[in-house]
């Protein structure tokens, strides 16, 4: 999750969360968004695909023995 091959800058990783938690900016006061480096982005389409989510939970339950 860190080191020279990390996918992101560790110093930049927390700044958006800090801004969302402490800012009075109207954008920061929204809810339910996906944020990356201060920009609200559209999440992966599977976020809205309940069939995919059900299949994923079943597969994870089979692998781990933990049913949610």
KOLGU-4560 file (N, C-alpha, C; in nm, 3 decimals, padded with zeros to 5 digits):
<recs>
<n_xx: 00.082 n_yy: -00.118 n_zz: 00.000 ca_xx: 00.000 ca_yy: 00.000 ca_zz: 00.000 c_xx: 00.087 c_yy: 00.125 c_zz: 00.000 mol: A seq: 1 type: UNK>
<n_xx: 00.215 n_yy: 00.106 n_zz: 00.023 ca_xx: 00.307 ca_yy: 00.219 ca_zz: 00.022 c_xx: 00.435 c_yy: 00.180 c_zz: -00.048 mol: A seq: 2 type: UNK>
<n_xx: 00.537 n_yy: 00.257 n_zz: -00.032 ca_xx: 00.664 ca_yy: 00.227 ca_zz: -00.094 c_xx: 00.676 c_yy: 00.287 c_zz: -00.233 mol: A seq: 3 type: UNK>
<n_xx: 00.785 n_yy: 00.258 n_zz: -00.301 ca_xx: 00.811 ca_yy: 00.320 ca_zz: -00.430 c_xx: 00.711 c_yy: 00.283 c_zz: -00.540 mol: A seq: 4 type: UNK>
<n_xx: 00.640 n_yy: 00.172 n_zz: -00.525 ca_xx: 00.543 ca_yy: 00.130 ca_zz: -00.628 c_xx: 00.398 c_yy: 00.161 c_zz: -00.588 mol: A seq: 5 type: UNK>
<n_xx: 00.380 n_yy: 00.242 n_zz: -00.486 ca_xx: 00.245 ca_yy: 00.278 ca_zz: -00.441 c_xx: 00.171 c_yy: 00.351 c_zz: -00.553 mol: A seq: 6 type: UNK>
<n_xx: 00.038 n_yy: 00.330 n_zz: -00.564 ca_xx: -00.036 ca_yy: 00.392 ca_zz: -00.673 c_xx: -00.065 c_yy: 00.540 c_zz: -00.654 mol: A seq: 7 type: UNK>
<n_xx: -00.031 n_yy: 00.595 n_zz: -00.538 ca_xx: -00.063 ca_yy: 00.735 ca_zz: -00.514 c_xx: 00.040 c_yy: 00.794 c_zz: -00.418 mol: A seq: 8 type: UNK>
<n_xx: 00.044 n_yy: 00.924 n_zz: -00.413 ca_xx: 00.132 ca_yy: 00.996 ca_zz: -00.323 c_xx: 00.073 c_yy: 00.993 c_zz: -00.183 mol: A seq: 9 type: UNK>
<n_xx: 00.145 n_yy: 00.938 n_zz: -00.086 ca_xx: 00.095 ca_yy: 00.925 ca_zz: 00.050 c_xx: 00.060 c_yy: 01.061 c_zz: 00.110 mol: A seq: 10 type: UNK>
<n_xx: 00.134 n_yy: 01.163 n_zz: 00.076 ca_xx: 00.106 ca_yy: 01.297 ca_zz: 00.129 c_xx: -00.024 c_yy: 01.354 c_zz: 00.073 mol: A seq: 11 type: UNK>
<n_xx: -00.055 n_yy: 01.322 n_zz: -00.053 ca_xx: -00.177 ca_yy: 01.375 ca_zz: -00.115 c_xx: -00.302 c_yy: 01.293 c_zz: -00.079 mol: A seq: 12 type: UNK>
<n_xx: -00.283 n_yy: 01.171 n_zz: -00.037 ca_xx: -00.393 ca_yy: 01.079 ca_zz: -00.016 c_xx: -00.497 c_yy: 01.126 c_zz: 00.084 mol: A seq: 13 type: UNK>
<n_xx: -00.459 n_yy: 01.202 n_zz: 00.183 ca_xx: -00.551 ca_yy: 01.242 ca_zz: 00.290 c_xx: -00.611 c_yy: 01.382 c_zz: 00.271 mol: A seq: 14 type: UNK>
<n_xx: -00.561 n_yy: 01.457 n_zz: 00.180 ca_xx: -00.605 ca_yy: 01.597 ca_zz: 00.169 c_xx: -00.752 c_yy: 01.613 c_zz: 00.133 mol: A seq: 15 type: UNK>
<n_xx: -00.803 n_yy: 01.530 n_zz: 00.045 ca_xx: -00.945 ca_yy: 01.541 ca_zz: 00.009 c_xx: -01.033 c_yy: 01.509 c_zz: 00.129 mol: A seq: 16 type: UNK>
<n_xx: -00.997 n_yy: 01.404 n_zz: 00.205 ca_xx: -01.075 ca_yy: 01.368 ca_zz: 00.323 c_xx: -01.074 c_yy: 01.480 c_zz: 00.426 mol: A seq: 17 type: UNK>
<n_xx: -00.960 n_yy: 01.543 n_zz: 00.444 ca_xx: -00.951 ca_yy: 01.657 ca_zz: 00.536 c_xx: -01.042 c_yy: 01.771 c_zz: 00.490 mol: A seq: 18 type: UNK>
<n_xx: -01.037 n_yy: 01.800 n_zz: 00.362 ca_xx: -01.119 ca_yy: 01.908 ca_zz: 00.306 c_xx: -01.268 c_yy: 01.877 c_zz: 00.322 mol: A seq: 19 type: UNK>
<n_xx: -01.309 n_yy: 01.752 n_zz: 00.292 ca_xx: -01.450 ca_yy: 01.715 ca_zz: 00.305 c_xx: -01.496 c_yy: 01.724 c_zz: 00.450 mol: A seq: 20 type: UNK>
<n_xx: -01.410 n_yy: 01.691 n_zz: 00.543 ca_xx: -01.447 ca_yy: 01.690 ca_zz: 00.685 c_xx: -01.450 c_yy: 01.828 c_zz: 00.748 mol: A seq: 21 type: UNK>
<n_xx: -01.375 n_yy: 01.922 n_zz: 00.693 ca_xx: -01.360 ca_yy: 02.050 ca_zz: 00.763 c_xx: -01.404 c_yy: 02.173 c_zz: 00.685 mol: A seq: 22 type: UNK>
<n_xx: -01.431 n_yy: 02.160 n_zz: 00.558 ca_xx: -01.460 ca_yy: 02.277 ca_zz: 00.475 c_xx: -01.608 c_yy: 02.317 c_zz: 00.479 mol: A seq: 23 type: UNK>
<n_xx: -01.632 n_yy: 02.446 n_zz: 00.461 ca_xx: -01.768 ca_yy: 02.497 ca_zz: 00.445 c_xx: -01.801 c_yy: 02.518 c_zz: 00.297 mol: A seq: 24 type: UNK>
<n_xx: -01.711 n_yy: 02.477 n_zz: 00.210 ca_xx: -01.732 ca_yy: 02.486 ca_zz: 00.065 c_xx: -01.859 c_yy: 02.406 c_zz: 00.031 mol: A seq: 25 type: UNK>
<n_xx: -01.951 n_yy: 02.461 n_zz: -00.048 ca_xx: -02.074 ca_yy: 02.389 ca_zz: -00.081 c_xx: -02.050 c_yy: 02.249 c_zz: -00.139 mol: A seq: 26 type: UNK>
<n_xx: -01.943 n_yy: 02.234 n_zz: -00.218 ca_xx: -01.911 ca_yy: 02.101 ca_zz: -00.273 c_xx: -01.877 c_yy: 02.003 c_zz: -00.162 mol: A seq: 27 type: UNK>
<n_xx: -01.806 n_yy: 02.049 n_zz: -00.061 ca_xx: -01.765 ca_yy: 01.961 ca_zz: 00.048 c_xx: -01.883 c_yy: 01.923 c_zz: 00.137 mol: A seq: 28 type: UNK>
<n_xx: -01.990 n_yy: 01.997 n_zz: 00.129 ca_xx: -02.106 ca_yy: 01.970 ca_zz: 00.213 c_xx: -02.204 c_yy: 01.873 c_zz: 00.147 mol: A seq: 29 type: UNK>
<n_xx: -02.172 n_yy: 01.823 n_zz: 00.027 ca_xx: -02.257 ca_yy: 01.725 ca_zz: -00.039 c_xx: -02.236 c_yy: 01.589 c_zz: 00.026 mol: A seq: 30 type: UNK>
<n_xx: -02.320 n_yy: 01.494 n_zz: -00.009 ca_xx: -02.308 ca_yy: 01.361 ca_zz: 00.047 c_xx: -02.320 c_yy: 01.256 c_zz: -00.062 mol: A seq: 31 type: UNK>
<n_xx: -02.262 n_yy: 01.141 n_zz: -00.039 ca_xx: -02.277 ca_yy: 01.029 ca_zz: -00.130 c_xx: -02.189 c_yy: 01.034 c_zz: -00.254 mol: A seq: 32 type: UNK>
<n_xx: -02.085 n_yy: 01.112 n_zz: -00.254 ca_xx: -02.001 ca_yy: 01.124 ca_zz: -00.371 c_xx: -01.876 c_yy: 01.039 c_zz: -00.363 mol: A seq: 33 type: UNK>
<n_xx: -01.811 n_yy: 01.025 n_zz: -00.476 ca_xx: -01.683 ca_yy: 00.957 ca_zz: -00.488 c_xx: -01.581 c_yy: 01.065 c_zz: -00.523 mol: A seq: 34 type: UNK>
<n_xx: -01.485 n_yy: 01.083 n_zz: -00.434 ca_xx: -01.390 ca_yy: 01.193 ca_zz: -00.450 c_xx: -01.249 c_yy: 01.140 c_zz: -00.468 mol: A seq: 35 type: UNK>
<n_xx: -01.171 n_yy: 01.209 n_zz: -00.551 ca_xx: -01.031 ca_yy: 01.175 ca_zz: -00.573 c_xx: -00.955 c_yy: 01.305 c_zz: -00.598 mol: A seq: 36 type: UNK>
<n_xx: -00.864 n_yy: 01.336 n_zz: -00.510 ca_xx: -00.782 ca_yy: 01.458 ca_zz: -00.522 c_xx: -00.865 c_yy: 01.584 c_zz: -00.546 mol: A seq: 37 type: UNK>
<n_xx: -00.968 n_yy: 01.600 n_zz: -00.465 ca_xx: -01.048 ca_yy: 01.721 ca_zz: -00.469 c_xx: -01.151 c_yy: 01.727 c_zz: -00.579 mol: A seq: 38 type: UNK>
<n_xx: -01.164 n_yy: 01.622 n_zz: -00.658 ca_xx: -01.262 ca_yy: 01.620 ca_zz: -00.766 c_xx: -01.365 c_yy: 01.512 c_zz: -00.740 mol: A seq: 39 type: UNK>
<n_xx: -01.491 n_yy: 01.543 n_zz: -00.764 ca_xx: -01.595 ca_yy: 01.442 ca_zz: -00.752 c_xx: -01.602 c_yy: 01.368 c_zz: -00.884 mol: A seq: 40 type: UNK>
<n_xx: -01.586 n_yy: 01.237 n_zz: -00.877 ca_xx: -01.583 ca_yy: 01.153 ca_zz: -00.996 c_xx: -01.700 c_yy: 01.056 c_zz: -00.995 mol: A seq: 41 type: UNK>
<n_xx: -01.730 n_yy: 01.001 n_zz: -01.111 ca_xx: -01.833 ca_yy: 00.898 ca_zz: -01.122 c_xx: -01.767 c_yy: 00.764 c_zz: -01.084 mol: A seq: 42 type: UNK>
<n_xx: -01.827 n_yy: 00.690 n_zz: -00.990 ca_xx: -01.769 ca_yy: 00.562 ca_zz: -00.951 c_xx: -01.789 c_yy: 00.456 c_zz: -01.059 mol: A seq: 43 type: UNK>
<n_xx: -01.724 n_yy: 00.345 n_zz: -01.042 ca_xx: -01.738 ca_yy: 00.232 ca_zz: -01.134 c_xx: -01.885 c_yy: 00.193 c_zz: -01.145 mol: A seq: 44 type: UNK>
<n_xx: -01.928 n_yy: 00.150 n_zz: -01.262 ca_xx: -02.068 ca_yy: 00.116 ca_zz: -01.286 c_xx: -02.123 c_yy: 00.007 c_zz: -01.195 mol: A seq: 45 type: UNK>
<n_xx: -02.037 n_yy: -00.082 n_zz: -01.144 ca_xx: -02.084 ca_yy: -00.190 ca_zz: -01.057 c_xx: -02.140 c_yy: -00.138 c_zz: -00.925 mol: A seq: 46 type: UNK>
<n_xx: -02.110 n_yy: -00.013 n_zz: -00.893 ca_xx: -02.165 ca_yy: 00.048 ca_zz: -00.772 c_xx: -02.318 c_yy: 00.047 c_zz: -00.776 mol: A seq: 47 type: UNK>
<n_xx: -02.373 n_yy: 00.055 n_zz: -00.896 ca_xx: -02.518 ca_yy: 00.062 ca_zz: -00.914 c_xx: -02.578 c_yy: -00.073 c_zz: -00.956 mol: A seq: 48 type: UNK>
<n_xx: -02.495 n_yy: -00.177 n_zz: -00.966 ca_xx: -02.539 ca_yy: -00.307 ca_zz: -01.017 c_xx: -02.561 c_yy: -00.403 c_zz: -00.900 mol: A seq: 49 type: UNK>
<n_xx: -02.685 n_yy: -00.413 n_zz: -00.853 ca_xx: -02.714 ca_yy: -00.497 ca_zz: -00.737 c_xx: -02.691 c_yy: -00.645 c_zz: -00.763 mol: A seq: 50 type: UNK>
<n_xx: -02.712 n_yy: -00.692 n_zz: -00.886 ca_xx: -02.684 ca_yy: -00.832 ca_zz: -00.919 c_xx: -02.536 c_yy: -00.862 c_zz: -00.903 mol: A seq: 51 type: UNK>
<n_xx: -02.451 n_yy: -00.772 n_zz: -00.952 ca_xx: -02.307 ca_yy: -00.789 ca_zz: -00.936 c_xx: -02.269 c_yy: -00.793 c_zz: -00.787 mol: A seq: 52 type: UNK>
<n_xx: -02.326 n_yy: -00.703 n_zz: -00.710 ca_xx: -02.295 ca_yy: -00.696 ca_zz: -00.567 c_xx: -02.336 c_yy: -00.824 c_zz: -00.497 mol: A seq: 53 type: UNK>
<n_xx: -02.452 n_yy: -00.880 n_zz: -00.532 ca_xx: -02.497 ca_yy: -01.005 ca_zz: -00.473 c_xx: -02.402 c_yy: -01.120 c_zz: -00.509 mol: A seq: 54 type: UNK>
<n_xx: -02.360 n_yy: -01.125 n_zz: -00.636 ca_xx: -02.266 ca_yy: -01.230 ca_zz: -00.679 c_xx: -02.133 c_yy: -01.217 c_zz: -00.605 mol: A seq: 55 type: UNK>
<n_xx: -02.087 n_yy: -01.094 n_zz: -00.590 ca_xx: -01.962 ca_yy: -01.070 ca_zz: -00.519 c_xx: -01.971 c_yy: -01.116 c_zz: -00.374 mol: A seq: 56 type: UNK>
<n_xx: -02.079 n_yy: -01.081 n_zz: -00.306 ca_xx: -02.095 ca_yy: -01.122 ca_zz: -00.166 c_xx: -02.103 c_yy: -01.273 c_zz: -00.153 mol: A seq: 57 type: UNK>
<n_xx: -02.171 n_yy: -01.341 n_zz: -00.248 ca_xx: -02.177 ca_yy: -01.488 ca_zz: -00.244 c_xx: -02.039 c_yy: -01.548 c_zz: -00.263 mol: A seq: 58 type: UNK>
<n_xx: -01.963 n_yy: -01.495 n_zz: -00.358 ca_xx: -01.828 ca_yy: -01.547 ca_zz: -00.384 c_xx: -01.738 c_yy: -01.526 c_zz: -00.263 mol: A seq: 59 type: UNK>
<n_xx: -01.746 n_yy: -01.410 n_zz: -00.200 ca_xx: -01.664 ca_yy: -01.383 ca_zz: -00.082 c_xx: -01.704 c_yy: -01.474 c_zz: 00.034 mol: A seq: 60 type: UNK>
<n_xx: -01.835 n_yy: -01.499 n_zz: 00.048 ca_xx: -01.882 ca_yy: -01.588 ca_zz: 00.155 c_xx: -01.829 c_yy: -01.729 c_zz: 00.133 mol: A seq: 61 type: UNK>
<n_xx: -01.828 n_yy: -01.774 n_zz: 00.007 ca_xx: -01.775 ca_yy: -01.907 ca_zz: -00.022 c_xx: -01.626 c_yy: -01.918 c_zz: 00.009 mol: A seq: 62 type: UNK>
<n_xx: -01.552 n_yy: -01.814 n_zz: -00.024 ca_xx: -01.407 ca_yy: -01.814 ca_zz: -00.001 c_xx: -01.370 c_yy: -01.802 c_zz: 00.146 mol: A seq: 63 type: UNK>
<n_xx: -01.447 n_yy: -01.725 n_zz: 00.220 ca_xx: -01.408 ca_yy: -01.696 ca_zz: 00.359 c_xx: -01.489 c_yy: -01.771 c_zz: 00.464 mol: A seq: 64 type: UNK>
<n_xx: -01.606 n_yy: -01.823 n_zz: 00.423 ca_xx: -01.694 ca_yy: -01.886 ca_zz: 00.521 c_xx: -01.769 c_yy: -01.786 c_zz: 00.606 mol: A seq: 65 type: UNK>
<n_xx: -01.765 n_yy: -01.661 n_zz: 00.568 ca_xx: -01.833 ca_yy: -01.555 ca_zz: 00.641 c_xx: -01.949 c_yy: -01.502 c_zz: 00.557 mol: A seq: 66 type: UNK>
<n_xx: -02.070 n_yy: -01.521 n_zz: 00.606 ca_xx: -02.188 ca_yy: -01.474 ca_zz: 00.534 c_xx: -02.233 c_yy: -01.343 c_zz: 00.597 mol: A seq: 67 type: UNK>
<n_xx: -02.259 n_yy: -01.245 n_zz: 00.513 ca_xx: -02.308 ca_yy: -01.117 ca_zz: 00.562 c_xx: -02.458 c_yy: -01.115 c_zz: 00.562 mol: A seq: 68 type: UNK>
</recs>
